[in-house]
Amino acid sequence: QQQQQQQQQQQKAWIFGSFQSFQEIRHYRVQEFVTGFSWLVYSGQRTNHMYPPLATTTDRRHKRAPRTAIGITQTGRVILVVADGCEYCANPRKRGGPTLEELASFMMTKAHAWHAINFDGGSSSTLCNQHGRVLNRPTCLDIIDIPSCERPVSTVICFGDAAASKGSG
């Protein structure tokens, strides 16, 4: 039984990239699938494939906002970053959070991500611990006039120790 568990562990992997068809997804036996808006780091290099790809008057690459990113190192360690900010604060001095370019730089140079993608950020950037306690300061100023609140989201990513959860009975 222990050998079977080890084989199952070895078969699990993180895949960063894109799929062209459902057949390809089935071929890799994908069990969990999430999407992001753009690459921040690809093969150890900061990428220019950020959303939107072309500079506009409302270029989001240079806008400060709360951000959420996920990455993976060359050794397979997963990196999750949630950065607070206030995209729609009335007072410009209170606006904050990293730009997409700053987030990409952080993921590459400080977190040592080999691959990293940007998720939906803004008010939906919320980090909780295993007990459901919110660890950051999410804002809802884009939908209601409350400086700090939790916002409903459609996707949640949970990390945990599989061995510890099996032992808890």
GIFEN-V486482 format. One record per helix or strand. SS is the DSSP state (helix for helix, strand for strand). FROM is the first residue (numbers start at 1). LEN is the number of residues. If there is no record, write none. Layout:
ss->(SS:SS)
from->(FROM:FROM)
len->(LEN:LEN)
//
This chain:
ss->(helix:helix:strand:strand:helix:strand:strand:strand:helix:strand:helix:strand:helix:strand:strand:helix)
from->(2:22:38:45:60:67:78:86:92:96:100:115:122:128:134:162)
len->(10:6:5:2:3:6:6:1:3:1:10:4:3:1:1:6)
//
